[in-house]
């Protein structure tokens, strides 16, 4: 498994590009894009060209504008499908619903919207670029938040989106957020995960489930 990630846009949102396919001499290596935020398209274009990679799908952990700002342009550029949980699909067509107070930071008025997304649900498995992604629905930050556990048959990581960060969790004071649902997601979806599972979050640096179980104050005393 090979992954490169970078922070994009005003909220320094992590965008990841991943592949589980071995490099081939004459053919481009397929890859997937996860959460292309503002400015991500140009970075991804440059990096995949350097690596001779070819995006074949976009996977979204949820529908906030800082995670979806460049989705439509990227999907059109490579002519690839977009996957999101159905509960957040409305935000692709109308990102203002996710919080209009910071829309100006993302030039929301000129943002290209997207209305052709495919949906995934809790427990679904989708296979792209040599990787098997298990969809773990974890509402709270938004109704359609998911974590994506990826495996190439040897290594395994989880893209936690804005569910779980290093030392923190996603905000639950935004339109569509639910503190109660977040608590349930942390208890039922995060805590059962293996300690050695690496976390690649939507913001900030990488961690592991074990480290967060021990040190993250939001995971303490969950029963």
Secondary structure, DSSP 4 states (H G I P E B T S, - for coil): -EEEEEEETTTTEEEEEEE-SPP-SSSPEEEEEE---TTHHHHHHHHHHHHTEEEEEEE-S---HHHHTTHHHHHHHHT-EEEEEGGGTHHHH-GGGG-GGGGGGGTGGGPPP----EEE-TT-EEEETTEEEEEEE--SSSTT-EEEEEE-SS-EEEEEETTEETTEE--SSSTT--HHHHHHHIIIIITTS-TT-EEEESSS--EEHHHHHHH-GGGTT--
